[in-house]
């Protein structure tokens, strides 16, 4: 745990030597320069979940680590954060899958972030075959990390903690929690109001899904331009699926505000055309099995559907589809690429307009199968257009493209070196598959002048993590 304090001290020393002053934890500057700042030093950090990792001999008990941002690049890991640590609820048990999902959240508005952690296989009884699941808030600002369980599954099939999102949805000033919950036959989307500082409260059901339905992903954005958080969800069942948006009215009552029959595997929200309303990107979009229409008929290799926000025409009145066959998009559309399996949005070039980072973990690099890659698609006043593709075979990206790496399985963005430009973190959970410490995360800095700035690999071996670390980067949070 002492690495947290060492990282902060190192950052302060480096900035002082350069004649710069580090903002105090919780200052306005820290809040605006770091999207996820777990230790309060003003740099964006990267949370990495390994739900399949072994802890204390318990297979798939799961743990997480946090990679700290620093003046040049992320360089230091907090090590292991698991349920074996004092102050974190629960104990490591086989199949808990602690780290199933990660979501940064500023619970008290001080600019220093806490971390929501899902444990989808957590059993709340002595029967370890039950998977109620839990969601816990971790506070990393103290000497010892402390946790508070804020949601618990309601049945043996619940498996909550697979999909989570946070925002002030009801407009009361407290951060709220939304999460998917499975059932024996039907799944649901739940809402747990804030503050997220106490034991679980009774959740509200926002939507009950059809047979076999489960939430695939969630995203928070301001889709109607009223300055308040809305919740987007995409789900899939046996015979039904959709993507929909829930918004809360002036009486803090939730209602479905928009729905589309197409579904996806990933979501990202951002105002790509800068019209004052967030757009919604739906990755690996697929049609509803009961619908005769779909937005994206060409889905070879995967497609991203962009549903555009608009104060005049209404949300979703305009849309577009992006594939690797689209004009000036890097790479070639091929079966199994999984273009859109992961999405992240942010301003990477300093022009105040977001870009969309698209993971392509099934991309073949030459003859190397499923080596993976990612594409940074440009935001324009008309939507998304063009994008540069990168893999472990492109210049200045460490490592070698190898079969099954799945580089691009997860992508996140944030200003990790605090140079004013958001950077990209890309995971390859298949890196060195079969070895005791497999997987990795790659830091790809942004640059206003270089097309391929020097990247950096961040691996469990390099951080000397225990041998139980497997598929490092299977889950990322930022």
Residue, then its C-alpha position, 0 to 999 in steps of 0.5 A: x500500500x505504501x506505493x500510493x504515497x511514494x508515487x505522490x511524493x515522486x510526482x511532487x518532487x518531479x514537478x518541484x524540480x521543474x519549477x511547477x506546483x502540484x495542485x492540492x488534492x481536491x483542488x479545482x485544478x486537480x479535478x479538471x486535469x485528471x479524469x480518474x485521480x485515485x491518489x490526489x496527485x492531479x494525474x489520471x490513473x488507470x484501474x485494472x481488474x483481473x477477476x480471474x486472478x488467484x488470491x490466497x490460493x482461491x481461483x478466480x477470487x479476483x483482484x485489482x491494481x491501480x497504475x499511477x499517472x506521472x510526469x512522463x508516463x504511467x509508471x508505478x502500480x499500487x500492487x494488489x487490492x483484493x478482499x484479503x486487505x484489511x478495510x475491504x469488505x468480504x474475503x477472497x473466495x473461489x469464483x468471487x471475481x472481484x474486479x468484474x467491473x470498474x467505475x471511477x466515481x467522485x463520491x463527495x465532489x472533492x476532485x479525488x476519485x473513489x473506485x466502484x468495484x464489482x464482484x459478480x461471483x460473490x456469494x452472500x451465504x455459505x453456499x459458494x455456488x450462489x452468485x448474488x454479487x456485490x458492488x463496493x466503493x474503494x477510497x484510496x486517499x487514506x494510508x490504508x484503502x477502505x471499502x464500503x459495499x453499496x449494492x448486493x444482489x437479491x438472488x442466487x442468479x443476480x451476478x451484479x457487478x458485471x455492468x455498472x455506471x455512475x452519475x447524478x441521475x436524479x439531480x439531487x447533488x449525490x452520485x447515484x449507481x446504476x447496474x445490471x442484475x440477472x435473474x433465473x429467467x429475466x434480467x433487470x436494470x437497477x438504480x441505487x440512489x446516492x450518497x454512495x457512502x452507506x450500506x445498500x439501500x433498496x434499489x429501483x427497477x428501471x427496466x425488466x428485460x425479456x427472457x434471458x435478458x442481461x445488460x451488456x453495457x451502460x454509459x452516462x451522458x447528457x443526451x438532451x442537453x439540459x445539463x443533467x446526467x442521463x443513463x444509456x443502456x444496451x441489453x440482449x435477451x433470447x428473443x429481444x434486445x435494444x438500446x435505450x436511454x432513461x432520464x429523470x424528470x424535475x420530480x426526480x422520477x425516471x422514465x424511458x426517454x428514447x429506445x432503439x431496436x439495435x443493440x451493442x456490446x459497448x457504449x460511449x457518450x460524447x458530444x462529437x459534433x459540439x452541438x450541446x447534446x451528447x451523442x451515443x456510440x454503440x459498438x459491435x451493433x447488431x439488429x433486434x432478432x424480431x426487427x426487420x430493420x437495422x441502422x447498420x446493414x454493413x457489419x462485416x468485421x463489426x460496426x459502430x452506430x452513432x446515434x446523434x443528439x440534437x436539441x432541435x430534431x430530437x435524439x437519434x433523429x440522425x445516425x451514422x454507421x462506422x466500419x473499417x470500410x468507411x472512408x479513411x478509417x484505418x485497417x480493413x473490414x474482415x470477419x471476426x475483427x470485432x470492430x467496436x468491442x470496446x469504446x472510449x471517447x475524449x479530446x486527444x488532440x487538444x481541439x476541444x472536440x472528442x475523438x472515439x477510440x475503437x477497440x478491434x481485438x480480433x484484428x489480424x496483423x498480417x498473417x497473425x490471427x487475433x493480434x488486435x488493434x485499435x482505431x482513433x476515429x476523428x470527431x467532426x461537426x458532422x459526426x465521425x470521420x476517418x481514423x488512424x489504426x495502431x497495433x503492436x506492429x506500428x512504430x513506437x508501440x512496444x511489443x510484438x503482434x502475436x496470435x491471440x494477444x487481443x490488443x484493443x480488448x479494452x480502451x480508456x482515455x485520460x491525461x496520464x502525463x498531465x500535458x493537456x492532451x488526453x492519452x489512450x490506454x489499451x489492454x491486451x489480456x491475451x499477451x503471454x497467454x498461459x504464463x503465470x503473469x499474463x496480459x498487459x496494458x499499453x500507454x499510448x500518449x497523444x501528441x500535437x506533432x507526432x503521428x506515432x509517439x512513443x508508447x509504453x507497456x505496463x505489465x504484471x511482470x514489470x510491476x512484479x505482481x503475484x503469479x496469480x495475475x492472469x489476463x491483465x487488462x481484461x477490465x479497465x476503469x477510467 
